Amino acid sequence: MDEAAASTKLNVVLFPWLAFGHMIPYLELAKRLAARGHAVTFLSTPRNVARLPPVPADLSPRVRLVALPAPVVDGLPEGAESTADVPPEKQELLKKALDGLAAPFAAFLADAVADDGGSRRPDWIVMDFCHHWLPAIAEAHGVPCAAFLIVQAAWIAFLGPRWAQAAHPRTTLEDFTAPPRWCPSFPSAVAYRRHEAGWAVDAFQPNASGVSDIERMWQIIERTRFTIYRSCDEVEPGVFALLTDLFRKPAIPAGALLQPDLADGDGSSRSAGVRSEVLQWLDRQPPKSTIYVALGSEAPLTACNLHELALGLELAGVRFLWAFRKPSGMSAPTNTDVAELLPAGFEDRTRGHGLVWSGWVPQVAVLAHAAVGAFLTHCGWGSTIESLLFERPLVMLPFVVDQGLIARTMAERGVGVEVARDEGDGSFGRDESRRRCGASWWRNRERCSRVTRRG
């Protein structure tokens, strides 16, 4: 490498929120930067760093994983360092724990900046939505910052900048069940349902950490040079120009950041050479015959939700692969737990055409598999992008945060159907599950292909 080329290589620090749905895209960004010759330092806490998937050997010399000491927070379970370790009602305390990382981060940065050789001095710090204290520390050392938000970009436009909230305050459930008034060019008529809007109201109020989620986001966007989104113009046309105008800062799409080693649908363990049992099951199913069911690892599912969803799948008579995850507040399910949580005899009655799998599922490889025809999803943004990339129509069952708006956006674009819910409590029944898991998702398959190809 000549000196001119070497001088363009950067040292970049990445610091995601304490959730694996955030850490994994950040790690993928780290690998993309390392593949281009940049040096990356990835920050989190000890248990989170230990649980990250390995970085490929050819990139690992340029990706350094640094564990900052996790603070002790009253009310937070011992060893809880990610959202996967706590129930939803404790996640506010996890933000308090994140704020407790300010001092260890300041010490880390001071040491890196003081490096006499300059090999560890950061050129950029890239942070998540909630590190509102970080820009001031970086500014004190002359290090510029950027934000990397892994949520739907249109959702940030829906929430809006500080000046918009001041001009048009939103404080009630009804305020969030209509498109934002300050933004007539908002690219759709999507809004929260009443049973979802409570989250948005609460997000504008200080929580157990002492700071509201929206205040954190506003400070991050206001004090960084630009904002990067895990999205693209093809998926969200017009949104990045809108965000640049609303927040008066460049909004930059980073693309899907799909893990390239899984995108071929091979699903093999590169270290052991063993093909996933889940994919072997899919190998035996006809092309585009199977609906993949995955509602994320942190969806606030109840036992009633699980029963109604299961009975809907059974009544629909479709082939299905269900990546079964724990209900909120429950430890990771064992095979016995799965049987107890599902309707009596469900697995026996569906054994010929369905598989309930409680272990790890290689989701990207599953979505890429020829047997998969549709995806029943909670509409997490990462899952939605992955489904679109493989032209899988969506059956949508959103729960929290941006998921409802994502579902409505995808329905508007004609690439999915949403499971109808009670407006008051968000409940749904087996007949609605059956209806959406049956013929309706087949009708969307060709449209999904057309939309994803043209953007």
C-alpha positions as CSV (number, residue, x, y, z in Angstrom):
1,M,0.0,0.0,0.0
2,D,1.5,3.4,-1.0
3,E,1.6,6.3,1.4
4,A,-1.2,8.2,-0.3
5,A,-3.5,5.2,-0.1
6,A,-2.6,4.6,3.5
7,S,-3.3,8.2,4.5
8,T,-7.0,7.7,3.4
9,K,-7.5,4.9,5.9
10,L,-9.5,5.8,8.9
11,N,-9.8,4.7,12.6
12,V,-13.5,4.5,13.3
13,V,-15.1,3.8,16.7
14,L,-18.6,2.1,16.7
15,F,-20.8,2.2,19.8
16,P,-24.2,0.6,19.5
17,W,-27.2,0.5,21.9
18,L,-27.2,-2.5,24.2
19,A,-29.5,-4.7,22.0
20,F,-28.4,-7.4,19.7
21,G,-30.8,-6.1,17.1
22,H,-28.5,-3.0,17.1
23,M,-25.1,-4.7,17.8
24,I,-25.3,-7.1,14.9
25,P,-25.9,-4.4,12.2
26,Y,-23.1,-2.3,13.8
27,L,-20.8,-5.4,13.6
28,E,-21.7,-5.8,10.0
29,L,-20.8,-2.1,9.4
30,A,-17.5,-2.8,11.2
31,K,-16.8,-5.7,8.8
32,R,-17.7,-3.6,5.7
33,L,-15.3,-0.8,6.9
34,A,-12.6,-3.3,7.7
35,A,-12.9,-4.9,4.3
36,R,-12.1,-1.4,2.8
37,G,-8.9,-1.2,4.9
38,H,-10.2,0.9,7.7
39,A,-9.5,0.1,11.4
40,V,-12.5,-0.3,13.6
41,T,-13.0,-0.3,17.3
42,F,-16.3,-1.8,18.4
43,L,-17.4,-0.9,22.0
44,S,-19.9,-2.6,24.2
45,T,-19.9,-4.4,27.6
46,P,-18.1,-7.6,28.5
47,R,-21.1,-10.1,28.2
48,N,-22.2,-8.5,25.0
49,V,-18.7,-8.6,23.4
50,A,-18.4,-12.3,24.5
51,R,-21.8,-13.1,22.8
52,L,-21.0,-11.5,19.4
53,P,-20.5,-13.8,16.4
54,P,-16.9,-14.0,15.3
55,V,-15.4,-11.6,12.8
56,P,-14.0,-13.4,9.7
57,A,-10.3,-14.2,10.1
58,D,-9.3,-12.0,7.2
59,L,-10.9,-9.0,8.8
60,S,-10.2,-9.6,12.5
61,P,-6.8,-7.8,12.5
62,R,-8.7,-4.6,11.6
63,V,-11.7,-5.0,14.0
64,R,-10.9,-4.5,17.7
65,L,-13.6,-5.5,20.2
66,V,-13.3,-3.4,23.4
67,A,-15.4,-4.2,26.5
68,L,-16.2,-1.2,28.8
69,P,-17.0,-2.2,32.4
70,A,-20.8,-2.6,32.9
71,P,-22.0,-0.4,35.8
72,V,-24.2,-1.7,38.6
73,V,-27.7,-0.2,38.5
74,D,-30.3,-0.7,41.2
75,G,-33.2,-2.8,40.0
76,L,-31.3,-4.3,37.0
77,P,-30.7,-8.0,37.3
78,E,-27.1,-9.1,37.9
79,G,-25.3,-9.7,34.6
80,A,-28.0,-7.9,32.5
81,E,-26.1,-6.1,29.8
82,S,-28.5,-6.3,26.8
83,T,-32.2,-6.0,26.2
84,A,-32.2,-9.8,25.7
85,D,-31.4,-10.1,29.4
86,V,-34.3,-8.1,30.8
87,P,-38.1,-7.9,30.4
88,P,-39.5,-4.8,28.6
89,E,-40.3,-3.0,31.8
90,K,-36.6,-3.1,32.9
91,Q,-35.2,-1.7,29.6
92,E,-35.4,1.9,31.0
93,L,-32.9,0.8,33.6
94,L,-30.7,-0.5,30.8
95,K,-30.5,3.0,29.4
96,K,-29.4,4.1,32.9
97,A,-26.7,1.5,32.7
98,L,-25.7,2.9,29.3
99,D,-25.4,6.3,30.8
100,G,-23.1,4.8,33.4
101,L,-20.7,4.0,30.5
102,A,-19.9,7.7,30.0
103,A,-17.0,7.7,32.4
104,P,-15.4,4.5,31.0
105,F,-15.9,5.8,27.5
106,A,-14.3,9.1,28.4
107,A,-11.2,7.2,29.8
108,F,-11.1,5.0,26.7
109,L,-11.2,8.1,24.4
110,A,-8.6,10.0,26.4
111,D,-6.2,7.1,26.2
112,A,-6.8,6.7,22.4
113,V,-6.3,10.3,21.7
114,A,-3.1,10.4,23.8
115,D,-1.6,7.6,21.7
116,D,1.8,9.0,20.7
117,G,2.0,7.0,17.5
118,G,-1.5,8.1,16.4
119,S,-2.4,4.6,15.4
120,R,-5.4,4.4,17.8
121,R,-6.6,8.0,17.6
122,P,-10.2,7.9,16.3
123,D,-11.0,9.8,13.1
124,W,-14.7,9.3,13.6
125,I,-17.1,8.0,16.3
126,V,-20.3,6.5,15.1
127,M,-23.0,6.1,17.8
128,D,-26.6,4.9,18.2
129,F,-29.8,6.8,19.1
130,C,-29.3,6.9,22.9
131,H,-25.8,8.0,23.6
132,H,-26.8,11.7,24.2
133,W,-23.8,12.3,26.5
134,L,-21.2,11.1,24.0
135,P,-20.9,14.1,21.6
136,A,-19.7,16.4,24.4
137,I,-16.9,14.0,25.3
138,A,-15.9,13.6,21.7
139,E,-16.0,17.4,21.1
140,A,-13.6,17.9,24.0
141,H,-11.0,15.8,22.2
142,G,-11.7,17.2,18.7
143,V,-13.2,13.9,17.3
144,P,-16.2,14.3,14.9
145,C,-19.2,12.1,15.4
146,A,-21.9,10.5,13.2
147,A,-25.1,8.7,14.1
148,F,-26.0,5.3,12.7
149,L,-29.7,4.5,13.2
150,I,-30.9,1.0,12.4
151,V,-34.6,1.8,12.4
152,Q,-36.9,2.7,9.5
153,A,-35.9,6.2,8.2
154,A,-39.5,7.2,7.7
155,W,-40.2,6.6,11.3
156,I,-37.7,9.2,12.3
157,A,-39.5,11.6,10.0
158,F,-42.8,10.7,11.7
159,L,-41.4,11.4,15.1
160,G,-39.9,14.7,13.8
161,P,-37.3,17.2,14.9
162,R,-37.4,19.3,18.0
163,W,-38.6,22.4,16.3
164,A,-41.6,20.5,14.9
165,Q,-42.7,19.2,18.3
166,A,-42.4,22.7,19.7
167,A,-44.6,24.1,16.8
168,H,-47.1,21.3,16.9
169,P,-47.0,19.5,20.3
170,R,-48.2,15.9,20.4
171,T,-49.1,14.6,23.8
172,T,-52.1,12.3,23.4
173,L,-52.8,8.9,21.8
174,E,-54.9,10.6,19.2
175,D,-52.0,12.9,18.2
176,F,-50.0,9.8,17.0
177,T,-52.9,8.1,15.1
178,A,-52.6,10.6,12.2
179,P,-49.7,11.6,10.0
180,P,-47.6,14.5,11.3
181,R,-49.1,17.9,10.7
182,W,-45.8,19.7,10.2
183,C,-44.9,17.5,7.3
184,P,-47.4,17.6,4.5
185,S,-44.9,15.8,2.2
186,F,-44.7,12.8,4.5
187,P,-44.5,9.9,2.0
188,S,-47.5,8.0,3.2
189,A,-50.6,8.3,5.3
190,V,-49.4,5.8,7.8
191,A,-49.8,6.3,11.6
192,Y,-50.0,4.4,14.8
193,R,-53.1,2.4,15.8
194,R,-54.5,3.4,19.1
195,H,-53.2,0.3,20.9
196,E,-49.7,1.1,19.7
197,A,-49.6,4.8,20.3
198,G,-49.0,4.6,24.0
199,W,-45.3,3.8,23.2
200,A,-45.0,7.0,21.2
201,V,-46.6,9.1,24.0
202,D,-44.2,7.6,26.6
203,A,-41.2,8.1,24.3
204,F,-41.5,11.9,24.7
205,Q,-41.5,11.6,28.5
206,P,-38.5,11.2,30.8
207,N,-38.1,7.5,31.9
208,A,-36.3,5.8,34.7
209,S,-33.0,7.0,33.2
210,G,-34.1,10.6,33.7
211,V,-34.1,11.3,29.9
212,S,-36.7,10.6,27.3
213,D,-35.9,8.4,24.3
214,I,-36.9,11.3,22.0
215,E,-34.6,13.8,23.8
216,R,-31.7,11.3,23.4
217,M,-32.4,11.0,19.7
218,W,-32.8,14.8,19.2
219,Q,-29.4,15.5,20.9
220,I,-27.7,12.8,18.9
221,I,-28.9,14.1,15.5
222,E,-28.3,17.7,16.5
223,R,-24.7,17.2,17.7
224,T,-23.4,14.8,15.0
225,R,-22.2,15.8,11.5
226,F,-24.6,13.5,9.7
227,T,-27.0,10.5,10.2
228,I,-26.6,7.2,8.5
229,Y,-29.6,4.8,8.1
230,R,-29.8,1.1,7.5
231,S,-31.9,1.6,4.4
232,C,-31.8,2.7,0.8
233,D,-33.8,4.9,-1.7
234,E,-35.2,1.8,-3.3
235,V,-36.9,0.8,-0.1
236,E,-37.8,4.3,1.2
237,P,-38.0,6.6,-1.9
238,G,-37.8,10.3,-1.1
239,V,-37.3,9.8,2.7
240,F,-33.6,10.8,2.9
241,A,-34.2,14.2,1.2
242,L,-37.1,14.7,3.6
243,L,-35.0,13.9,6.6
244,T,-32.2,16.2,5.4
245,D,-34.7,19.0,5.2
246,L,-36.4,18.3,8.5
247,F,-33.3,17.9,10.6
248,R,-31.0,20.2,8.6
249,K,-28.3,17.5,8.6
250,P,-27.4,15.1,5.8
251,A,-29.3,11.8,6.0
252,I,-27.3,9.0,4.3
253,P,-28.6,5.6,3.3
254,A,-26.1,2.8,4.1
255,G,-28.0,0.0,2.4
256,A,-29.2,-3.2,3.9
257,L,-25.9,-4.4,5.4
258,L,-26.9,-8.0,4.8
259,Q,-24.5,-10.7,6.0
260,P,-22.9,-11.8,2.7
261,D,-21.9,-15.3,3.9
262,L,-25.6,-16.2,4.5
263,A,-27.2,-14.5,1.5
264,D,-26.8,-17.5,-0.7
265,G,-29.1,-19.6,1.4
266,D,-26.5,-22.3,2.0
267,G,-26.8,-22.1,5.7
268,S,-23.8,-24.2,6.4
269,S,-21.6,-23.7,9.4
270,R,-18.4,-22.5,7.8
271,S,-16.3,-23.9,10.7
272,A,-18.0,-27.3,11.0
273,G,-19.3,-27.8,7.5
274,V,-22.7,-28.9,8.8
275,R,-25.9,-27.8,7.1
276,S,-28.5,-26.5,9.5
277,E,-31.2,-29.0,10.4
278,V,-33.8,-26.3,9.7
279,L,-32.6,-25.9,6.1
280,Q,-32.5,-29.6,5.6
281,W,-36.2,-29.6,6.5
282,L,-36.9,-26.8,4.0
283,D,-35.0,-28.8,1.4
284,R,-37.8,-31.4,1.6
285,Q,-40.6,-28.8,0.9
286,P,-41.9,-27.7,-2.5
287,P,-40.7,-24.4,-4.0
288,K,-42.5,-21.3,-2.5
289,S,-44.7,-23.5,-0.4
290,T,-43.8,-22.5,3.2
291,I,-44.5,-19.6,5.3
292,Y,-41.7,-18.6,7.7
293,V,-42.9,-17.4,11.1
294,A,-40.5,-15.3,13.2
295,L,-41.6,-12.6,15.6
296,G,-38.2,-11.6,17.0
297,S,-36.6,-12.4,20.3
298,E,-38.2,-9.6,22.3
299,A,-41.8,-9.3,21.1
300,P,-44.2,-8.9,24.1
301,L,-46.1,-12.1,23.2
302,T,-48.6,-13.5,25.6
303,A,-49.7,-17.1,26.0
304,C,-53.0,-16.2,24.4
305,N,-51.1,-14.6,21.4
306,L,-49.2,-17.8,20.9
307,H,-52.3,-20.0,21.0
308,E,-54.3,-17.9,18.6
309,L,-51.3,-17.7,16.1
310,A,-50.8,-21.4,16.3
311,L,-54.4,-22.3,15.8
312,G,-54.6,-19.8,12.9
313,L,-51.7,-21.6,11.2
314,E,-53.3,-24.9,11.8
315,L,-56.7,-23.8,10.4
316,A,-55.0,-22.3,7.3
317,G,-53.4,-25.6,6.5
318,V,-50.3,-24.1,5.2
319,R,-46.7,-25.4,5.4
320,F,-44.8,-23.4,8.0
321,L,-41.5,-23.1,9.7
322,W,-41.9,-21.3,13.1
323,A,-38.8,-19.9,14.7
324,F,-40.2,-20.1,18.2
325,R,-39.1,-17.5,20.8
326,K,-39.9,-17.0,24.4
327,P,-42.9,-14.9,25.5
328,S,-41.9,-11.7,27.3
329,G,-40.3,-12.3,30.7
330,M,-39.8,-16.0,30.2
331,S,-36.4,-17.8,30.1
332,A,-35.3,-19.3,26.8
333,P,-37.7,-22.1,26.0
334,T,-36.8,-25.8,26.2
335,N,-38.6,-28.4,24.1
336,T,-40.8,-29.1,27.0
337,D,-41.7,-25.4,27.4
338,V,-42.6,-25.2,23.7
339,A,-45.1,-28.1,24.0
340,E,-46.6,-26.4,27.1
341,L,-47.0,-23.0,25.5
342,L,-48.6,-24.3,22.3
343,P,-52.2,-25.7,22.1
344,A,-52.5,-29.3,23.2
345,G,-51.5,-31.6,20.4
346,F,-50.6,-28.8,17.9
347,E,-47.2,-30.2,17.0
348,D,-48.6,-33.7,16.4
349,R,-51.4,-32.4,14.3
350,T,-49.1,-30.3,12.1
351,R,-46.1,-32.6,12.0
352,G,-46.5,-33.5,8.4
353,H,-46.4,-29.9,7.1
354,G,-45.0,-27.7,10.0
355,L,-41.9,-27.4,12.1
356,V,-41.7,-25.5,15.4
357,W,-38.0,-24.8,16.1
358,S,-36.9,-23.4,19.4
359,G,-33.1,-23.2,18.6
360,W,-31.2,-20.7,16.6
361,V,-32.5,-20.2,13.0
362,P,-30.3,-18.7,10.3
363,Q,-32.9,-16.2,9.2
364,V,-31.2,-14.8,6.1
365,A,-30.5,-18.3,4.8
366,V,-34.1,-19.3,5.5
367,L,-35.5,-16.3,3.6
368,A,-33.2,-17.0,0.7
369,H,-34.3,-20.7,0.6
370,A,-36.4,-21.6,-2.5
371,A,-39.1,-23.4,-0.3
372,V,-40.0,-20.2,1.5
373,G,-42.9,-18.3,-0.1
374,A,-43.8,-15.7,2.6
375,F,-42.8,-14.3,6.0
376,L,-45.0,-13.8,9.0
377,T,-43.1,-11.2,10.9
378,H,-43.2,-8.7,13.8
379,C,-41.9,-6.1,11.3
380,G,-38.6,-5.4,12.9
381,W,-36.8,-3.2,10.4
382,G,-34.0,-5.6,9.8
383,S,-36.3,-8.5,9.2
384,T,-38.4,-6.4,6.8
385,I,-35.4,-5.4,4.7
386,E,-34.2,-9.0,4.5
387,S,-37.6,-10.2,3.4
388,L,-37.8,-7.5,0.7
389,L,-34.3,-8.4,-0.6
390,F,-35.5,-12.0,-1.2
391,E,-38.9,-10.9,-2.6
392,R,-40.9,-12.6,0.2
393,P,-44.4,-11.1,0.8
394,L,-45.2,-10.3,4.4
395,V,-47.9,-11.3,6.8
396,M,-47.4,-8.6,9.4
397,L,-48.0,-8.8,13.2
398,P,-46.3,-5.7,14.7
399,F,-46.0,-5.0,18.4
400,V,-43.8,-2.1,19.5
401,V,-41.7,0.9,18.6
402,D,-41.6,1.5,14.8
403,Q,-43.1,-1.9,13.9
404,G,-46.7,-0.6,13.4
405,L,-45.6,2.1,11.0
406,I,-43.4,-0.3,9.1
407,A,-46.3,-2.6,8.7
408,R,-48.6,0.2,7.3
409,T,-45.8,1.4,5.0
410,M,-45.3,-2.1,3.6
411,A,-49.1,-2.6,3.2
412,E,-49.3,0.7,1.3
413,R,-46.6,-0.5,-1.1
414,G,-48.5,-3.7,-1.7
415,V,-45.9,-6.1,-0.4
416,G,-47.8,-7.5,2.6
417,V,-51.0,-7.8,4.6
418,E,-51.4,-6.9,8.3
419,V,-53.2,-9.1,10.8
420,A,-56.2,-7.1,12.0
421,R,-56.1,-6.3,15.8
422,D,-58.5,-4.9,18.4
423,E,-57.9,-1.1,18.4
424,G,-58.1,-1.0,22.2
425,D,-55.8,-3.8,23.4
426,G,-54.2,-5.1,20.2
427,S,-55.6,-8.6,20.6
428,F,-56.2,-10.9,17.6
429,G,-57.9,-14.2,17.0
430,R,-57.3,-17.4,15.2
431,D,-59.7,-16.7,12.4
432,E,-57.8,-13.5,11.4
433,S,-54.5,-15.4,11.7
434,R,-55.9,-18.2,9.4
435,R,-57.2,-15.6,6.9
436,R,-53.9,-13.8,6.7
437,C,-51.7,-16.9,6.7
438,G,-53.9,-18.6,4.0
439,A,-54.6,-17.4,0.5
440,S,-54.1,-13.7,1.0
441,W,-50.3,-13.9,1.2
442,W,-50.1,-15.8,-2.1
443,R,-51.9,-13.0,-3.8
444,N,-49.1,-10.6,-2.8
445,R,-46.2,-12.7,-4.0
446,E,-46.0,-11.3,-7.6
447,R,-46.6,-7.7,-6.4
448,C,-43.8,-8.1,-3.9
449,S,-41.5,-9.2,-6.7
450,R,-42.5,-6.2,-8.9
451,V,-42.1,-3.6,-6.1
452,T,-38.7,-4.8,-4.9
453,R,-37.4,-4.9,-8.4
454,R,-38.4,-1.4,-9.3
455,G,-37.9,0.1,-5.8
